[in-house]
Amino acid sequence: AQKVTQAQTEISVVEKEDVTLDCVYETRDTTYYLFWYKQPPSGELVFLIRRNSFDEQNEISGRYSWNFQKSTSSFNFTITASQVVDSAVYFCALSKRNGNQFYFGTGTSLTVIP
Amino acid sequence: GAGVSQTPSNKVTEKGKYVELRCDPISGHTALYWYRQSLGQGPEFLIYFQGTGAADDSGLPNDRFFAVRPEGSVSTLKIQRTERGDSAVYLCASSLGAGSYEQYFGPGTRLTVT
């Protein structure tokens, strides 16, 4: 069975602080894909990153970085120097190779206070 | 290019009525997905189309729910004899293929059953 757990329901930070959003997943597959999506107040899910299970190299994109560790089944997301525009709900998701669906976590609501 | 579009953006209906929700995917995307998102939850898979056929409908909650994609592009999600528990945001997503490809989501249709 596939499962994604985002234990942090809500996080508030003051602008310019760094924040890390946790994601822990469960799967018995050896090949799988992990994703992060952002859902701003407007409601539309925005794709942020995809990572396959064979690539544990961390990735940085501007203020965003992702730490994938297979040993702990985690795929954490860090925002550096947070901004008010980062306020949104962030979802982590898992997909199997040739899978037909994404398995989403319950999301972490991030509020960045000016 | 244009993203995934969904109509209507909001739908209010009375219990017992029939509703249709429409999704227009990104041009060239062969895979199309329907999800349902309840308040405070991540999207939950309903059905997946590859081309015109429903390749996986395991997420449909019961036989009141049905979806079609007759020409391999636009899809319609149909709900018969609506119940108050059907109230949710219905999301459509499309991708170049299943599994490893990121899914691009539409803005959703907020369905309220009174």
Interface residues (C-beta under 8 A of the other chain):
Chain A: V4 Y33 F35 Y37 S42 G43 E44 L45 V46 F47 R50 N52 F91 A93 S95 K96 R97 N98 G99 N100 Q101 F102 Y103 F104 G105 T106 G107
Chain B: Y33 Y35 G40 Q41 G42 P43 E44 F45 Y48 A55 D56 G59 V89 L91 A93 A98 G99 S100 E102 Q103 Y104 F105 G106 P107 G108
